[in-house]
Amino acid sequence: MIDLFYAPTPNGHKVAILLEELGLAYRIIPINIRKNDQFLPSFLAVAPNNRIPAIVDHDFAGGPLALMESGAILTVLAEAHGRFLPQAGHARAAVLQWLNWQMGGLGPMAGQNHHFNQFAPERIPYAMQRYTDETARLYGVLERQLAGRDHVAGEYSIADMAIYPWVLLHERQKMDMTQFPNIVAYLARVGERPAVQRAYAHGAAFDWEASLTEESLHARLAAPAR
Ligand SMILES: N[C@@H](CCC(=O)N[C@@H](CS)C(=O)NCC(=O)O)C(=O)O
């Protein structure tokens, strides 16, 4: 059994997708980041960076494992279950390369894009332009990589699970998708996977009005995981 500390954001969706693809038993612990649940002590004990996603894998070899950072979670779970990350060689290197491209580039840049284009309390044209342009540059990189390929690095992998939730938000990022036909086809291809659809169903069920207290979070975590 795995506890998934989750909100329906791109980084949250990534891990839900992998858990669904692997068919693992997990329960969702909702962390409402709009209501500051991420600062509750019982969450910080799992994820000291106060950000979702995080997991506790109660059945991890060697004992329960608490883990934050979506890239680490995808890598560790894929490795532990022997799927969606090749074991060695060029194929593994390619998946890790594109996963880290998402973690270090697409995610942070698109995240700033969302912030300055949608949420910033003041309009700062320089920042809006800078992050829109950088997001578009990264889309161009992905567009070229997807030419003649169904997935970003060989077989469907954790790299695709990391990338898909970010490019799904292309409207919010002000991307002109007529420039990126390979990404449009990729979105349809990944989006039709039943596991991806099940993962996104958690998002539809998430209650952004509800929030936790330390007591309620503690009680949830203390409840039997099986
Ligand atoms: N590099 C981290 C980023 C996680 C992250 O930024 N999570 C956001 C939601 S997508 C969050 O929890 N934000 C809460 C906050 O800003 O306080 C990862 O990939 O797990």
The ligand as an ORCA input file, in Angstrom:
! r2SCAN-3c Opt
* xyz 0 1
  N      10.169     19.689     -8.080
  C       8.975     19.370     -7.349
  C       7.964     20.485     -7.519
  C       6.733     20.255     -6.695
  C       5.821     21.451     -6.720
  O       6.184     22.554     -7.142
  N       4.595     21.230     -6.273
  C       3.616     22.298     -6.197
  C       2.318     21.876     -6.860
  S       2.596     21.410     -8.569
  C       3.302     22.607     -4.740
  O       3.195     21.701     -3.938
  N       3.169     23.877     -4.390
  C       2.883     24.261     -3.033
  C       3.494     25.583     -2.669
  O       3.952     26.287     -3.555
  O       3.505     25.911     -1.471
  C       8.422     18.041     -7.853
  O       8.532     17.788     -9.050
  O       7.858     17.253     -7.063
*
